[in-house]
Amino acid sequence: MDFINKLKQRYSVREYHTENSITDEQYKQIIEAINSAPTSSNWHASSVIVVRDKKILAQLGEVNKYTGAIKSCDIFLVFLADYNRVNIAKNTYTEYQYNNHSSETYTVAVGDAFIQATTAQDAAISLGLGTCFLGLTRTMVKELNEILNIKGQAVPIIGLTIGNIKNNGLVKPKMNRVFENKYDFDRLNSDINEYDKSLIAHFQKINPDKKAWSYKEATIKSASSYRMDTKLIEDIWELELSK
């Protein structure tokens, strides 16, 4: 299967084959891909911590009930918005005035982190491995900072588990999010209504005895239930928002 088709067939893997580890060559290729990822203005405003130690994986997998995929994966990648390198440059050349706590700095660093994370996922998929993004990394900032020794102006933004797939899954249908030439706000409702048909059918197929969630209800339900460490992240970044 070529790379584009692998991307189109990608689905979240939450249980990995614990007796079939990724090879050293696969690991090397993933790391090389991550370090080759684009970075805004060459600032290198993101980092990744690669967790392979089984004891640490087990410890992180117990943080909350939604992080079980960490327990069985081969590697857990924690991507950071990381301004520590930029701050070293700022402190070295003090003649340049720069606000390193603005929303722009946070946007740049988060963008770099997500670019690295997507590059890692794409590399893993190209090698035939399974992946699962963990946005709930932002609910365990305190634990990650303590366990992984994260310091300075750096915060966990997104996690990614990688390993060999234990059981094949089904690809969840996706909504059309592409506009040509101009954004079309008036199209959104019709896109959502059309998507609901395929999403509900998908849920009915994989769990016929459970409620089949619509996009709108599933989205706002999950958004209202997640308790992200927003205040802690803002405090670490010393985020300054202009009024």
Summary of the structure (lengths in Angstrom):
residues: 243
radius of gyration: 19.6
end to end distance: 51.1
largest distance: 65.4
contacts: 659
relative contact order: 0.17
helix: 49%
strand: 14%
